[in-house]
Amino acid sequence: MQKDDRSERRALEAVEHHHADMITRLKALVAALIHAVEAHDPAAEVNAREVLVEWCETELIPHALAEEGPLYKRPGKTEQGRLLVEGMLAEHRVIVGLVDELRRAQGVSAAVAAGAVQHIFALHLDKENRLLMPFIALSPELSLADAVEGLHELVGEAHIHSDYRTKPAI
């Protein structure tokens, strides 16, 4: 079965859109924590840190874990994709470690950990958007549309019911 370029393009756009939503939300949460720390407002700081940690635990980490299956598995078995996927998996481990650090941190340490999560995740998304996903979409033996099908963690809730495949005319 030959893959459909339009399906691949739509899947790529859906993942990129979800990535943009995620980084926008992460930046806002990190900014709220930094603002609370700079304002020396302990109650706002605790609240901002808890909201950020909860988002990381319910959105960021599940997103990373979802990628490790269908999005990374097949490209990671190719000669061309193996090292990239290994590096991206290492970034996941760093992000999870930073979230754990953030969970326990207070004050400036919490702001630093939050900023590190934000910057590493932004770099990670850039590599996925510019390197990994185009590699998958353009590889004849791989399919981005297949890899993200039905996974709201990878494409967001708004795109979960999208049909990435072009149905043949009957």
Buried (B, 14 or more C-beta within 10 A) or exposed (E): EEBBEEBBBBBBBBBBBBBEBBBEBBEEBBBBBBBBBEEEEEEBBBBBBEBBBEBBEEBBBBBBEBBBEBBBEBBBEBEEBEEBBEEBBEBBEBBBEBBEBBBEBEEEEBBBBBBBBBEBBBEBBEBBBEBBBBBBBEBEEBBBBBBBBEBBBBBBEEBBEBEBBEEEEE
